[in-house]
């Protein structure tokens, strides 16, 4: 082959390559970019639409016996449809079909007589036996075909954490919306199956994986949620909500050592099987993860831990409680405004004294330097995302601890002026229950990949951020809070054979419209862990603006006691005293 022939051959190859590239781009545009719109047009031209059966990975609950129960799966049944152009006697067809599906007569007649209409859906999720019966009628213009859908067997159980699915407006594909459905979208998603499997879509998807590094192998996810515990927890939340009528209520049950969340829920909630009645999409968001609040006096044990850990205070230290303090022209006071005189560190927690918490926090800040409190609270994980496997996690707000102003330090010491999410709060409090480590709260403990491999989610933790002596002292103080203070008014919280460390919190709610705080609206919180010196669980409750009681001890002690008793019995926890 001479030089000219080689040039011509190369030109021919170049032309072929360019044409091939153009064809590939054209096919990609037709099949992928505009595939949804072309499919819609095609569906209008035929009696039976071009569909593929929905498929998606399963989400499992984990029972205490290590078995599994489906939390989100794929249901299957049949769709009944009609071709109005083929129906010659709408009334007669209606009489025949209405025996087997629920369809309103006037609506059926109106749709059956639409000129030029080739496809109308009459009923979804019909059982196989009913579908077979309808098919056997051989009604002209009436057809059935198989369909599948996402189903949540537990109904509204753990709805916020599971999330929902919905259509991506850009691609037309079904994707996870909220919760685990969204967070683990890449794992749960499946390629389309059925009559409309797109060969070129599959081809280009593979090319994309090769060029851009690919994606994780799909699979099923196994959660840490224990279904019986979750149901009981939600029952308690529901009963508490019915009694106190809060704007919002929620809580978390967690293993403080691993960060595994055993139960987690908030109300108002929804049923992911049918969201048609939801009027405000905000209900789909998870407030335990996505919202931040001023938590009140459950922050005091962390303030006490900081003071003891630095050595600025000891468990035997005393201070003169004056009942009120004026700092930077702002006045703070105990909940009743009364002075206690010279009292011990224990009484700061037992009587939940704001002045006491403020005093020891300022002592730390003044003796060790501005930013010491921020350093400790930051080390507890406050002001940071917890890393929980949920989308849209909020970040707590504690930056005002860097200002060095006494009023900022004082109010933060008793949980006002700083705001954190519930999941952020329970992670920080777990430091007192697990030897001083900051764990990562999580809802998924394993992924069963489609290729047969199993991925275990290993617990992650940092620390310790507190000395063991500090933890032991604060825990002993919290046990006394229960035994010698809370149990006086609420005997049910005292367990003869179990030590329980706990603390209540009552926080004023900020009035964002007028500034300052409401005088009659409160956020109630309650946390505790048990057995106190080797905890199996840490439990957290909160509710916003409950009606009929000012203090959290009145509204949340009973729910905490009931949940504690359930966990002790259900998990057969060994007594510790």
Buried (B, 14 or more C-beta within 10 A) or exposed (E): EEEEEEEEEEEEEEEEEEEEEEEBEEBBEEBBEEBBEEBEEEBEEEBEBBBBBBBBBBBBBBBEEEEBBBBBBBBBBBBBBBBBBBBEEBEEBBEBBBEBBEBEEEEBBEBBEEEEBBBBEBBEEBEEEBBEBBBEEEBEBBBBBEBBBBBBBBEBBBBBBBBBBBEEEEEEEBBBBBBBBBBBBEBBBBEBEBEBEBEBBEBBBEEEEEEEEEEEBBBBBBBBBBBBBBBBBBEBBBEBBEBBEBBBBBBBBBBBBBBBBBBBBBBEBBBBBEBEEBEEEEBBBBBBBBBBBBBBBBBBBBBBBBBBBBEBBEBEBBBEBBBBBEBEEEEBBBBEEBBBEEBBBBBBBBBBBBBBBBBBBBBBBEEBEBBBBBBBBBBBBBBBBBBBBBBEBBBBBBEBBBBEBBBBBBBBBBBBBBBBBBBBBBBBBBBBBBBBBBBBBBBBBBBBBEEEEEBEBEBEBEBBBBBEEBBBBBBBBBBBBBBEBBBEEBEBBBBEEBBBBBBBBBBBBBEEEEEEBEEEBBBBBBBBBBBBBBBBBBBBBBBBBBEEBEBBBBBBBBBBBBBBBBBBEEBEBEEBE
